[in-house]
């Protein structure tokens, strides 16, 4: 892996929607909730070996039986990193797509846990993400 320094990390964009509240809280629905989770990583390079790594997270929770939306979350959490110049392009990619997202993810997880709890729904703790596995799967294609 290429050596890097995290300059800063921050919440760049966040959206929470719960279109069926308060009706959802008053009805006794017996359906199971299902959740779709999508993650994406976007990289923007700048000068002086400084990169912006955006971790985009989308969650959509619905009740099974009627496909009724419970809540939707979209967030972009970013890290600004400076990477030591590396001749190995693969090391650079792995650092930006695996190591930096590993550092950013706990903050994303904490924000989602807090917001879902504050919204009246049970707090949702995202499972750990294996960014190395995601990287390998994308490179197989």
N, C-alpha and C positions, 0 to 999 in steps of 0.2 A: 504494500500500500504506500501511497505517497504521503509524506508528512504534511500535516495541515494544522492551521490554527483557526479556531472558531472566533470570528471577530464580534459577531452579534447574532442573536436569534430573536424572532418577533412574529407576532400574529399579524399577517398582512391583510387577510380578508376572512370574514366569518358571517354565516347566515344560518339562522334557526327558524324553521317554520313548523307550526303545528296547526294545520288547516281545520281539523275537526274538533278543536277544543272550544268550548267546554263540553260539547255534547258527548265526547268520548268519556269524560269523567262521570257523567250522569247515567250512562247506559251500562247495563250488566252484560257486556259481551263476553262470550265464552271462547272466543277464537284464540288461536295461538299467534303470537307475534312472529313475523319473519323479518329479517334484516338483510338488506343488500349493502355491502361495503365495497367501495372502490377506492383504490389508492393510485396515485400517479406521482412521478417525480419529474420535475422540470429543472433544467440547468441553464443558467445564463452566465456566460463568461464576460469578464470585463478586463481592463488592463491590469498589469502588475500581478498576474496570477490570482486575481480575486474573482470568486464565483458566487453567484446567488443560487442556492438550492431551495426550490419550492416543493414542499410536501403537500400535495392536494389530497384531501380526504372528503369522500361523499358517503353519507349514510342515509338510508331511506328505510324506515320501519313501517310495516303495514300489518293490519290484522288479516290473518289467513282467509277466513271465510268470505269476506266481502271486499278484500283488497283495499280496505279503508286506511288511508294514511294516518299514522300516529304522529310521526315527526320526520323531518328532513334536516340534515345538517350538511353544509358545505363549508370547508375551511381551507385556507392556504396558510401554512406556517412556514416561515422562511429562515434560512441561515445564511449568513455572509461569511465565507471562509477564504483564507489565503493559503494557497498550496505551494509547497516548495517545488520549484521547477523540476519536472520529471521527464526523462527521455522516453519512458515507457508509457505509452498511451493507455494500455490496459490498466495499469496501476492508477492512473488518473481517473479513468471511468469508474473503477471499483471504489475509489475513495469517495467520489461524488454521488454515486448511486447506492452505495452500501453503508459506508462508515458515517457519512454526514447524516443521512436519514435516521440511522440508529441513535444519534445524539438528539435529533429533533423530535422523534416519536414520543418520548415520555411527556413532553409538554403538550402535544396534541391530545394524547390520551387523557391527561389531567383536565384539560379544558373541556373535552367532551363529557367526561365524568361529572364535572361541576355543572355544566349547562343542563344536561339531562336531569340531574337531581333537582336543580332549581326550577325546572319547567313543570314539575308535578309528576313526572314519570319516574320509575325506578332509575337510579343512576346506572349508566351503562359504562362498564369498564372494557375497553377494547382489548382483545388478546394481543400478546406480543406478536410482532410481524418479523418474519425471517426475510430480511432484505437481501441476503445473499441468495436464498432460494429464488426470490422474485427475479433477481438479476440473471441467474442461470436460466430460468424459464424464458425470459425475454430474449436471451442470446441464442437459444435453440431455434427460434423462429427464423 
